[in-house]
Amino acid sequence: MEDLDGAATGGETSTATTRLLLQVVADQLGPSGAERVLRRAGLQAQKAKLSGVTGRIPHATTVRLFDAATAETSNPRIGLLLGPAALKDRGLAPLRTLARAHGSTSVLLGSASRLSTRLDTGSVIRADEVTDGKAVLRWWVLPPHAPHQVDCDYTFSLLAQAPALFGLAPAQVSHDLCQLDGAEECRYEVTWKEKPFRRFRRRRVDRRRKSTPVELESAERRLNALQGAATDLTSGESLAEVLERIASRANVAVHAPGHLLAVTLPDGSRHISTRGTGTLLTGALGSGTELNLKHPSLTGLPIVTSPVSSADHSYGVLAAVAYPGQEFFPEDEATLSAYAHHAAVGLDIARMFIETREQGETAQLLLEVARSLNQRSTVETVAQTVADAVPALSGADRSAVALWDDDAGEVRIGAMVGWTGALADKLANYMTTAAESPELAEMLANNLPQLADRNGSAWAQRTVEEFEIQAFAGTPITTDGKLVGIILAHWADRPAPTSIEGVMTERLAGLAGLAGVALDNARLLEETQRQALHDPLTGLPNRVKLESSIEAALVRAAWTEGRVGLLFCDLNRFKRINDSLGHSAGDSVLQQVAARITSAVREGDLVSRYSGDEFIVLLENLHADTEAEVQAEVEGIAARIRLILGEPFEVNGKRLFLDAAIGTALSEALTAGTPDDVTQAARKLVESADLAMYRSKARTRGHAPGRTHSPYRLQLETDLRGAAARGELQVLFQPQVNLETRKVAAAEALLRWRHPELGMISPAEFIPLAEESNLMGEIGAFVLAEACRAGAVWHSLGHPIEVAVNISAAQLNTACFANLVTQTLHESGFPATALILEITETQVISENADVSSLWNLKELGVGISIDDFGTGYSSMTQLHRLPVSEIKIDKSFISTLGPDGSDAFVAGIVGLARGLGLRVVAEGVENTQQLAVLQALGCERAQGYFLGHPADARGLQDLLVSCT
C-alpha cells in the first residue's frame, strides 16, 4: 500500500471542535477572551468558520488555536472542559441525536471509530473491548501530525460524557497509556453504571417514538444541502465549476480524510477532482474513470463509492476514502449516492446542451424552466411549471403532467396546459393503470418515451378519440430509476409526429431530468412538512396543526359571527391494552379509534390526535340561533362518538371494549385583536375542553379532579424530573406505636414535595404523575435509600426500630427490584429484618402479578405489609400466595370505630390476621376512644396524628431519645 505520508495531508478537524473551544474560553474569560485567543492564533479572519458546526480546518490550524487557548486561559488541561460543553451546545444537537441513535453507551463506544471521523480525520480511535458497563479504547494521531494535550484531554472528556447521552452518570475513565508520554497510542478504560431496565424502557419508547424537533431540524439541514446541490445545476456556472461545487458539498456531507470525483465529460475528456487523501485513489483509475477497488495501492483502506450515472449514461465515480482503522456510517453510501446523482444530472444537462448547442432557443427554455423549478416547493407547482414548458419544447398544442402513484399502481393528472371546458374537466379526473394501457406498461418496464395514436393499441385509439386529439407522447420522469411521473405532449390541431426521436426526445428527456430532481426535492420537503404536522400512527393532524387550525377557525368565526366548538376525547383505561396485549395492539386500537371518530363527525370537522390516547375534534360553522341549540348540536356529535366507540374493537382475534370521557367547549365571541389575542383564545378553548373532559371523567368515577388536571400538570411533570437531586423531595417519618408497651416500634417513610413556586404538593397529586412519566423507579429508589440511611443512624444510637417504606407497582414489577433493595441495605448498613415494604391490595390483586421478588426479599428477612387492607379485593387465596408478615387496616375503618361503627369489621380483620400469624397495624388513629377500641380488639400497633405527626429524620430521632 502507498505510504500515507506521501499522500496529500488528509487530517482535518471539524469546526465543531473549535466552536466548543471558543465557547469554553468565552465562558471563562468572556467574549473578549475568545477574541484574544483568535488574535493570538492569528485567526481573526476565520472567526465565523471556526464558530460553525459543518466546516473543516487543517490539523495545524487546530493546534494553533489549542496553543492560543491554553496560553490565554493559563489552563493546559482546557480540553477536559470540551466534553461537558458538547452536551449543551445547541449546534451539536444533530451529532448528539446521531450518537443517541446507537441506543446504548456500549453500542455507541463500539462505534467510536465512525463517530470520531465526524470530528477529526487525522486520528483513529478503536474499541478493543466493549461490554455492558465497560469499554477499552485506543486512540492515536496519524503522521505527520503530533498529539496535543488539548486533543488528548478532549478525547478523554468525550468518552467520559458518553453515558450522559443516555441519561446516565458520566463514566469513569482510566488513561494508563498516553502518546504525550512516549507511548505509540493512548489507551482509555471506560466504566459506567447502567440504569436498571433501561433497555426495556427504551424499547417501549422507540415503538411510540415521534419525530422530535432536533430530528426535523437535522432532516431539514440535509434537505437544504441537497437543494443547494440542485441549485448548482442551474447556477449558470461552467460544467467544471458545477462539478467542483458538487464535489465540495459531498466532501462536507461525508466527513472523511479524502474524496475523489472522476467523470468522463460529454466531450470525452476526463474531469478528476480530489480532496485530501483522495489522491491515493487516482492511481486505481487507470486511463478511464472506473475505480479498481482491488488495486494494490488501496489495500486496507476503507472506501465507499457511488457511481455517477443516469438512466442513459455512466460517467464515472464519486468516492470517499478513510485511514485504516477508521469507519464509515451505513448512511454515508446513500448520502454519497445523492451527490453522485446530482453530478450525473449535471453531466446529463451538459451533454444535452453540447448536442443541441445549435438550438439556442431550446437551451434557453430549459434554463428558464430550471430556474423556475428552483423556486417551486410543492409537487403541484413543479408539475404546473413543467407542463407550461412542454408546448414550446415539443411543438404540441396541449400538455399535461401525470403523477405516478406507486402504491395504487395508477397515474393521475397533476397539471395541464391548453385544455378547456369539458375536455379539461375530463382530463383532470382521468386515471389509468398499466393493466389498461400497454403503452404505460411498456414505459414502466423500460423507462423509455412512448407515442400513442390511432395506429397504437386499442387503449391508445380510444384515448385519442375520447380527448379529440391526433396523438400524444409520454416521457417518463424518473428518480433513481423509479417512475415518478410522465410528461405528456398532445397534438390536436398541429401536425402530430409519427415517432418520437431526435431533438424532441432529447428536449423532453432534459425536461424530465429537471422535473425528476424538482419533484424529488418537493416531495421530500412536503413529507418533512407533513411529518411536522401529522401523527405518524393515525395520519391525523397533530397538536401543532390543530392549534393553528383553531386559531384560523376563531378568526373565521369572528367574521361570520359563528361559534367554534371543541370535543376533547380521552380513552378510559387504554393503558391496560398496552400492558396486557402489547403496544402493537394498542397502536391498532388507536388507528381504529381515529377512523371511528372521523366517521362520526361532520364533513369539514377536523379530527386530531392531541397526545397519547387523547383526541380533539374541531367543530366550525356552528350557527344555531340560541346557545342551547349550539350546545345541543355539539353534544349530539359527542354522543355519536361515544356510541361508535362503544362498539367492540377487533385486535388479533380478540374483542375489546373501550369508552371515552368527552369534554366540550364553545368559543366566546372574538373581537378584532392581535395574533397573540387569537393564540390566547385558542389556548383557553383547549384548556376549557380539557377541564370539561376531566370533570366528565371525575363524575363517572365519583370524585373531583385534582390540580394535576389543570394547567399546572405540564409544569409538574417537567419539574418532577430532577426534584430529588435539587433537594425538593423530603422524606418524613410517622411513628408507629406498640399498643402494649406504648413505645415507638417503627416509623413509616412518607414522601413530600416542596415545589419552589407552588409550595407543598400532596403525594396524591405527584405520585400518579411519576407513575405515568416512568419516574417511580428513580423516586422510589431515593425514598428507600433515605429511609434505610435514617434507620441505620437510629440503630447506631441504640433505637432498633423498624422502618416501613411504600412500594409502587412500577417498582414491584421490575426484575431488578430485589437487587435494588439488597444493594441499598448493604450500602446503608441497615438490617433487612428491620425493613418493611408496604404494598397495596390492588398492586397484587392480579393473578399474573409478579411477586417473586417479594419472596426473595422475605428470605432475607424483609417484612412485607399489605397497606390499606379492606379497601381492595384481597382474599384468602391472595394472602396465602404472598409472603405477607403484616396487614395495615385502612384509616377509613378506624375513623368509624364505635358502638354503631366498624368494630365488628376490624375485629374480623384482627382475627383473620391472628389465624394467619400476621401482625396488625391500624392507620389514622385520631383520638383516645379509637385507641382504646383497638387495644381491646387486640391490635398490636397503631399510627396517626394522635400518636405522632410526621417529622424529618432528626425530629423522629429526638422523639426516640425523649421516649427512652
N, C-alpha and C positions, 0 to 999 in steps of 0.2 A: 504494500500500500504506500502511496506517496507520503513523504514526510509532511505532517500537518504544519510544521513551522515554515515550510516553504510556500505554503498557500497564503493568499491574502488573509490578513488578520480578521478572523470572524467573531472574536469576542466582543460582544456588545451588552450593555446594561440597559434594562428598561428604565424609562424615566419615572416609573412608579417608585423606584428606589430613591432617586434624587428628590422626588416630591416629598417622600416621607422624611428624608434627612433635613430638608429645608424647613418642614413643618415642625420637627422636633427642635431645631435651632430657634425658630420663631417662638415656640412655646417657652423656651428657656430665656432667650435674650430679647424677645420682641421682634417685630418685623424688621427693625433696623439691623438686628443681629444677622438675620438671613441675608440682608443686602450686603453686609460686611463680608460674609462668607463668600458670596458671589464675587465681590470685588477682589478679595484676597486671592481667589482662584482664577481671576481674570475671565469670568464667565457671565458678566452682567448682561451682555447682549443676548445670552441664551436663557434668560430667566423664564420666559414663557414656556419654552420647550422643556426645561428642567423641572417645571412645576406641573407638567401634564402627566397623563397616565398611559398614553399609547405610543410615545416616541421611544427612540433608542439612541444611545450615545456610545462612543468608543470607550473601552475599558480605561484608557489613560485619562480621559476626561473625568470619569467617575473617581479615580484615585486622586486627582487634583482637588475635587470637591470634598472627598473624605479628609484629606490633609488640612484643607482650609477650615472645615468644620471642627476638627479636633483641636486645632490651634486657637480658633476663635472662642470655643467653649471651655478650653483647658480640660477637656474630658476625652482622653484617648479611647474610652470604652463607650462612646456615644452610640455605637452600633447596637448595644443591648436595649436601647430605647425604641428601636425601629419596629421590632416585632409587635409590642403592645400598640404602637401607633397605627400599624397596619390593620388592626381590628376596628379602628374607629374612623379611618379615612373614608369619606363617602365615595370618593373617586375610585376606590378599590373594591367597591361593592360587587361588581361583576366577577372579579377574581375570587372574592370570598364565596360567592354563590357557586362558582366552578369547583372550589375546594370542598364545600359542603355537599355537593352532589355525589361525592365519593361515599357518603353515608356514615362513615365512622373514622375515628382517628387512625386506627390500624390500616384501613384501606388507603386513606389519604397519604400516610407516610410511606406505604408501599409504592405509591405512585409519585413519590417526591421527584424522581428524575424528570417526569413530564412537566410538573408544575415549575420546577426550577428553571427550565428553559424559557418559561414565560418572563422570568426576571433577569436571567443572566445566561448568555450563550457562551461565555468564556470560562465556565466552570462546570463540573459534573458532580452530582450527588447520587449516591446509590444506596439502596436499602439492602443490607445483608441479612437481617433477621427482623421479622415482624410477627408479633403475637399480640393477643389482647392484653393491653397494658404495658407493652414493652416493644421497643424497636432499636436496632443498631444500624447507624448510617455512616457512610464515608463521604467526605466532600474534599475535592481538590481543585485548584486553579490550573487551567490549561496553559502551557507555554505559548508565547513568550512572556505571559503575564506572571506577576508575583503576588502571593497572598498579602492581604492588608488586614490590620487589626479590626477595622470597622466592618469589613466584609465578613470576617470570621465571626465576630460578635453578632452581626445581622443574621447569619445563618443560625447561630445558637438561639437567638431570641425568637426567630420564626418557628423553629422546632418546638420551643417551649410553649408557644401560643397555639399550636395545632389543636389540642383538645378543647380549647376555648371556643373554637368554631362550632363545636357540638354541645355547648352548654356545660362543659366540664371545667374543672380547675386546671390551670396551666400545668404543663408537665415538668418533671424534674429532669434536667439534662446534665449528664456527666461528659466532660470533654477531656479524655485522657490522652489523646494524641493530637498534636497541632502542627500545621505546616510552619507556623511562625517560630516554633521551637526546633525546626530542622526536620520534622517528620515529612514523609512523602505525601501524607494526606492527613486531614482532620478526621477524628473518629468521635462520634457522638452516641451515647447510650441514653435513650429517651424512655422515661417511665411515667405512667399516668394511671389514674383510677377511673374506671368506667362507672357510670351510674347504674343502679340495679334496673334490669329490664329495659334498658334504653333502646335496645333493638326492637323490642316488642312495640314500644310506643311509636318508634319511627315508622314501622310498617303500617301501623294504623293511620298515622298522619298522611303517609305517602299515598294511600288509597284515595284519600279525600282531598288531595293536595290541589290547591288552586294556584294560578299564576299570581306571583307576588309582584309588587311594583318594581323591585330590583330586576326580576327576570324580564318583565316587559321592557324595562329600560335597556337591558342588555340586548334583547331581540331587536329593539328599535335601532340600537347602535349598529348591529350587524346589517340591518336593512339599509340604513343610511350609507354604510360603506359600499354595499353592492349598488345602491342607486348612484353613488358617486362614480363607480366604475362604469355604469351605464351612461352617465353623463359624459364621461371621457370619450365615448364612442361618437358623440355628436358635438364635440367641443370645437371642431374646425381645425384642430391641430393636424400635423402630418402623421402618417401611419407610425413612423418610428417614435414620435413623441407620445402617441397614444399607447403604444406597446410598453414604452419605458414607464409611463404613469401606471399602467395596469400592473407591471412587474413590481413597482414600488408599493402599490396598495397590497399586493399579495405578500410582499416582504413584511409589511406591518401586520397583516391579518394572521399569518402563520409564522410565529416567532421562532426563528432558527438561525444558526450561525451563517448559513449560506443559501442562496436561491439562484435558480437558472431558468431563463425563458429562452428557448431555442425554437424558432419557427422558420418555415420557408415562406417568403413573401410572394405575392401574386406574380411578381416579375421573375421569379426563380431564384433570387438571391437569398442568402441566409441572414437572419437577424438574431444575434446572440446577445443577451443581456444577463450579467451576473451581479450578484451582491455577496460580499463577504467570501466565504469558502466555497461559493458556487463555482469558482474557477476550477475546483477539483473535478467537477462533472464534465468540463468541456473535453477532456481527453477521452471520455467514453462516448462522444458524439460521432466520432469518425468524420466523414465528409458530409454527412447529412444532418438531420435533426432528430433522429431516433436515438434515445438513450439506451446504451447497452449496460444493464444493471449487473451483468456478470463480468464486466471489465475488471482486470486485476487492481486497478487504481481505486476501485470502490469497495474493496473487500473490508467488511467490518463497519462500514458507515451506515447509520440509519438514514434511509432515504424514503420520501413519499413523493409520488409523481402523479400527474394528471395529464392525459393527452389534450392537446389544443386542437380540437376538431369540431367540425359542424356536421350537419347531415350529409353534406356532399364532399367535403374535403378534410383531409388530415394534414395539419400544418406543422406539428411538432410536439413539444412537451414543455410543461411547467413543472419544476421540481424544487423541493426543499431538502437540504442535507444538514445533518447534525453530527456532532462529535461522537466517537464511541462512548457508550455509557449513557448518552442522552436518549430520550424517547419522545415520540410524538403522541398527541391525543388522537383517539379514533376519529373525532370530527374534523381534524386538520385536513384529511384527504378530501372531505366534502367541501370544506372552505376553499382549498386549492382548486378543486374542480370548478367552483363557481367563477373564480377569476380566470381560469383557463377558458371557460365558456365565453366570458366577455372578450378575451383576446381573440377567440375564434370568430365571434361575431364581428369584431373589428376588422379582422382579416377578410371575412366574407364581404363586408361592405367595401373594403378597399379593392378586392378583386372585381367586384361588380362595377365599381367606379372606373377601374382601368379598362375593363372590357367594353364599357359603354361610354368611354370618355367623349366620343363624338356627339353624344346625345346630352348636351348640357342641360337642356330643359328637364330631362328625366332626373338627372343628378340633383338639380336644384329643388325639384319637387320632393325627392326623398329626404334631402336635408331639411327642408321645411317641415316635413312630416315628423322627422326625428326630433327636431326642436319642439314641435308642438306636443309630441308624445311625452317629452321630458317634463312638461308642465301638467300632465294628466295624472291623477292619483286614484281613479276608480276604474273598474272594468268597463262600465258603461261609457265613460268619456273617452277611454282609449279606443273602444270599438267604434265609436262615432267618428273619431279623428281618422282612423284607418279607412272607414267606409267613405269619408269625404274625399280621400286621396285616390280612390280606385278609378273613377271615370277618367281623370286626366292621365293616369299611368297606363290604362288599358284601352282607351277609346270606346268604352262601353257607355250605354245610355244611363244605366242604373247600377246600383251596387248594394251590397249588404255585407255584414259580418255575422257569421253564425258562431255561437259559442258551444263547445262540446262539453256535455255532462257525462263524465266517465262513469259515474255511479249508475245513472239511468240508461246509459248507452244510447243517447239521442242528442240531436242538435236543436237549438232554438235560436231565433233571430235576436241579436243583441243591438243592432243598429242598421239603418238603411238610408239611402240617398236616391232621390229621383222617383220614388214611389208615392202615389197619391190615391185618395179616395178609397174605394172598396178593396182594390188590389193591395194597398198599403195595410189595411186592416187584416186582410187575409194573410199577408206575409208576416205581419207582426205576431200572429198566433200560430204560425206554421212550425211543425216539428216533424222530424223523421228519424228513422233508425237505420242501421246497417242492414238489417233484415229486409227492409223495404226498398233500399236503394243500393243496387250493385256498384254504382259509382262511389258512393260513400264507403262501402265495404272495401273497394279497391284502394281508396285513399288511406283507410285505416291500416291496410296491410302493408303498403309500401311508402306512405307519406309523399306521394307524387301528385302533381296537379291533374285534374280531370276536366274534360269538356263534355257537357250534356246537351244534346239537341234532338231533333226529330229522328235522327239516324241511330240514336242510342237505345238503351233498354226501355222496356215498357214504362218503368217509373219515370225515366227522363222524358219520354214522349208525353206522358200525362202531365208532368210538371210544367213543361214549356207551354203546353196548351192551356192549362189552368191559369197560368200567370201572364198569358198573352205576350210571350217573348219568342225570339228565334232560337236563342241558345244562351247558356250561361257556363262560366268557367269557375271552378273551385280550386283555390290554392291553400294548402294546409298551413296552419300556424302551429308550430311545434315548440316545445321547451324540453330540452334534454331528451329529444327523440320521441316525446309523447305528444299526441294531438291535443291542442287546447282550443282550437277554433278553425274557422275556414273563411278566407276572403272570397267573396262571391262577386263576379262581374257579370252583368246581364245586358244582352243586346236585344233591344225591342225594335227600334226604327233604323238604327245604323246597321251596316252590313256586319254580319257575325263571322268570326274566324272559323275555318274548317279544322284547325288544330291549334294547340297551344304550345308554342315553342319559340325559340329565339328571344328577341328583345322583350316581348311582352311577358314571357315566362320569367325572364331574369328580373324584370321590373317588379312583378308581383312577388317573386321569391324574396327580393330585397325588402319589400314592404312587410312581408310575412316575418322576416327575421327581426325587424324592428318591433313589429307587433308582438312577437313572442316574448321578447325581453320586457316590453312595456306591460303586457298582460301578466307576466310572471311577477313583476315588481308590484303591480297594482293589487293582485290577489294576495300577495304576501302582506302588503300594507292593510288591506281590508280584513284579512284574517287576524292580524295583530289588533286592529281596532275592535273587531268582533269579540276576540277573547277578552279585551279590556271591558266590554260592555255586556257580555252574556255569560251565563253559568255554563261551564263545560259539560256538566252531567245532564241537565234537563234541557239545555238550549234556551231557557227563558232569560229575559233581561235580568241583569244583576242589580245590586244596590246602586251602583253609580248611574246606570241607565235609568233606574226607577226614580232616583232623586231629581235628575234633570227633567224627566218626563212630568213629574209632579209640578215642578216649577213652571214648565211650559203650559200645563193644564190650568194652573191657577191664573196665569196671565190671560189665557183664552177665556176663562170663566169670567174674569173681570170685564172683558169687552162684551160678552154675551149675557151678562147678568145671570149666569148659571151657577151651579154648585159643583164642587169636586168631592168625591167620596173615596174613602179607603176601607178596605177589608183586610185586617191583619189576622192571618190564619196560622195557628201553631198546632202541630200534630201532637196529640197527647200520647205519652208513653212510647214514643218512637224509639227511644234508646234501647228498649227491650228487644226490638227486632235485630238491631246491630249486635247486641250482646248475645242473643240466642242463636241467630242464623248466620251471622257474619255481615260484613259491610257490603258484599256484593248483593245480598238480599235486600239490605237497606237501600242501596242505590236503585235497585229495580222498583222498590215501592215509591221512592221519591219521583222517579220518572213517571210512574203511573199516576201519582197524585198530581203532578204538573199537568198531565194530559187531561185528567178529570176536571180540575179546576178550570182549565182553558175551555173545556166543552160546556161548562156550566154558566159562564159569564156571557155578556152581550158582545156582539161584534163591535170591535173598536176598543173594548176594555183591555187594559194592559195587565197581564199576569207576570209577576216577577218572583224569583227565588231570592228572598231577603238575606237569609243565612240558614245554614244547617237544615232544620225541619220547619222553617218559617217561610211563609209565602205572603206576599202583599198584592192585592188587586186594586188597580187604579180605575176609578169609575168617573167618566166625564159625561157631559150632556145630561145632567140631572136638572130638568126644567119644570118639575111639578109646581102647582100653584101654591101649595101650603107646605110648611115644614113637616107636618105629619105625613103628607103624601111622598115627599122626598125620602123621609126616613123609612117609610113602608117599602119603597122601591129598592132601597139599599138592603134592607132586611130580607126582602124577597130573594135577592141574588145570594145573600149569605145562606138563606135556607136551602137554596138549590145546591150550594156547595156542600153543606152538611149532609144533605140527602145522598148525593152521589159519592161522597167519601164514606158513607155508612155501608156501602155495598162491599162485599168481600174482595180482597186482593188475592190474586193468584201468584205465588212465588215458589218456584221449584216444586210444583205439585202440592203445595200447602195452601190452605185458605187462611188468610189473616184478616183481622178486623181492626180498623182504626177509627178514631173520631178526632175532631179538631175543635179547639177553642177559637172563636172568631170574634174579634173586636171591630166595631165600626166607628167611623169618624167622618164628619162633614166639615167642609171648609167654611170659614166665615167670609163675609163679603170683603174682597180685596180691592182697595182703592189704589190709585196711582202711587207708586213708591219706587225706591231704588232696588237694584238687583239684590242687595243684602236683605231688604224687606221681604222680597219674594222667597229667598232662601230660608229666612227665619220662619215664614209662614208654612213652607213645605215641611221643615223640620218639626214644627209644632203639630202639624197634622199627623205625621207619623207617630210622634210621641203620644198623641191622644188616642190613636188607634191601638197602639201598643198597650197603653194603660187599660183601655176598654177590654182588650183581649185577656189581660191578666185578671181583671175583675170577673170576666166570664169564667175563667179557669178557677178562680177562687170560689165563686158561687157554686160551681159544680162540686168542688171538694169540701165546701163548708167552712172556709176560712178566708180571711182578708189577705191581700198580697202585702209583702213586706217592702222595705225600702230598696232591696236589691232588684225590684222590678221597675224602678224609677230611673230617671236619667243618671243616678249615681252608679248604676250597675256597671257600665263600662269603666268608669273611674276605679271602682273597687276591684274589678277583675285585673286591671293593669297594675294598680298599686299593691295588690296582694303578692305579686311576684317580687321576691326580694325583701318582703316585710320583715322576715326573721333576721336577715343579715343587717337590716337597718335598725334593729333594736325595737321595732314597733310591736312585735309579738311578745307577750308576757305570760309566763306560766304561774298561776296561783294554786294554792293548795288548801282544800277544805278538810278539816279534821273529821275522822270517823271515831266515835267513842264506843268503847266496850261498855255495854249497859250493866254489866255485873260489877266491874271494878271502877267505872266512871273515869277511866283514863283513856288518853288518846292511843288508839291501837293502829290506826292507819290514816293516810291522807290521800284524797283524790286530786289528781292534777287536772286543773281547769285552764283552758286557753282563753286569753283575752287579746284583743287587737286595739291598740290606741292609735288611731289614724291621726296624722299630723294636722289635717284640715277638718275632718268630720268628727273627730273625737272618738270616744269609746264605741266600738261596734260589736254588737252581740254575735256570739258564735252561730246563733240560728241564722244569721244573715250571711256571714262569710264562709262558713263551712260548706254549705251547698255550692257556693261559687268555686271553692277549692276543689271539690269533687268533680264539677263539670270541667274545670280547667286542668285536670290531671296534676294538681299541686298537693294532693293529700299525702303522697309519699314523702315529699320534702318536708311538709309541715308536721306530719306525724313523727318523722324521724327527729325533728327538732324538739317536740314535746317529750318524746321518750328519753332523749339524751338529757334534757333539763331535769326531768323527774328523777332519773337514776343518779344524776350528779348530786342533786339535793339530798336524795335519800342516803347516798354514801356519806355525805357530810354529817347528817343526823346520826347515822350509825356510829361514825367515828367519835361523836361526842357522847355516846352512851345512850342513845334513844333508838333502839332497834325496831322502829315501827315499819309497817308495810306501806307501799306506795301503789295506788291504783291509777292506771293510765287507760283512757278510752282509745279504742282502735276502730278505724273506719273500715268499711267493706273493701275500699280500694287497696288498703294495706294488706288486709287479710287474704285477698285473692292473688297476691304476688308470691311466687315460689320462693323468693329470697327473704321473705318476712322473718322466718325463724332465724336465719343467719344474721339479719339486722339486729334482732333482739339480743342474740347471743353476743355479737360483737359489742353492742352498746353496754351490756352488763360487764363484759370483760374490761372495756376501756374505762368505765366509771368505778369499777371495783364494788358495785352494788350486788348483793347476793340474789340469785334467782329466786330463792324461796321467799324473798320479801317483795317481789314484784307481782302485781295483779293486773291482768289485762282484761278490760271491760269491753264486751261486745253486746250489741242489742239483739233482741229476738229476731228482728226482720233480717239481720245480716246473715243468719244461718238457717233461716226457715226452709230455704230450698233444699230439696234432697240432693241437688247437684252441687251444693256449696262445698268448696274445698276446705276441709277442716284438718287436713293432715298436719299443717304447721302447728296447730293448737296442741295436737297430741305430742309432737316433738318437743314443744316448749314445756308441756306438762311433765314430760320425763325429766326435764332439767330442774323441775321444782317450781316453775312459774305457775301462779294461780290463775284460773280462768273464771270470770264472773259474768253472769247474764244480767245486763243492765236493763232498767225499765221493765222488769218482769211483770207480766199481767196485762201489758198493753198490746202485745203482739199475738203470735199464734203458736206459742210453744206447746209441745205435747210431751207425754212421757217418752215417746219414741225419740224425739229430737234431744231431750235431756239425756237420754240413755246413750245416744251416739256421740255426745260431746264430752270432752274431758273437763266438765264443769266442777268447780270447787266451791262456788258461791253464787247466790242469786240476790239481786237488789230489787226490792219492792218499789214500784214507781210511786212518786210523791202524790199522784192523783188519788191513790187509795189511802195514803197516810192522812191527807187533808180531810177525809170524810170519816175518820175514826170516831166512834161514839156509839151510844146505845142503838141508834137507828141507822148507823152508817155501815162501813165496810169491815167491821170487826170480824165477822164470820169469814169473809173472803181472805183477809190477812191471816187469820188463824189457819185456814186451809193451806195457804202457801207455806206457812211455818211448818205445819205438819208434814206436807209433802217433802219439804227440804230435809227435815229430820229423818224421814224414811229413806231418803237417798244419801244421807250423810253429808249434806251441804250446809254451809254457813249462810245465815240470812242477815242482810243489811237493809235497813229502812232509810229511804231518802226523803228529804223535805220535812223534817221534824221542826215544828214551829212553836210548840207550847208544851207546858208541863203535862196536860191531860194526854196528849198523844204519846209522850214519852212513857207515861205510866201504863197506858194500854199495851204498848209494845213490850215493856218489861213483863207484864202479866202474861202476855201471849208467848213469851219465851224467845223473843227476837234477840239476837246476840249483839249486833252493832247498829248504830244509827248515825246519821249526819243531817245537818240542816242549820239554818241561821240561829235556831235556839241553842245549838250546841257549839257553834263557831262559824264565823264568816270566813270566806276565802281570803288568804293572805299570801304574800310572797314567801320565798323560802326562808328568809331571815325572820319574818314575822312568825311563821309556824315554829321556827327554832326557838324563839323567845317563849312561845306558848308551851312548848315541850319542857323548857327549863323551869318555867313557873309552876308546872304541874308535878315536878319531881320533889 
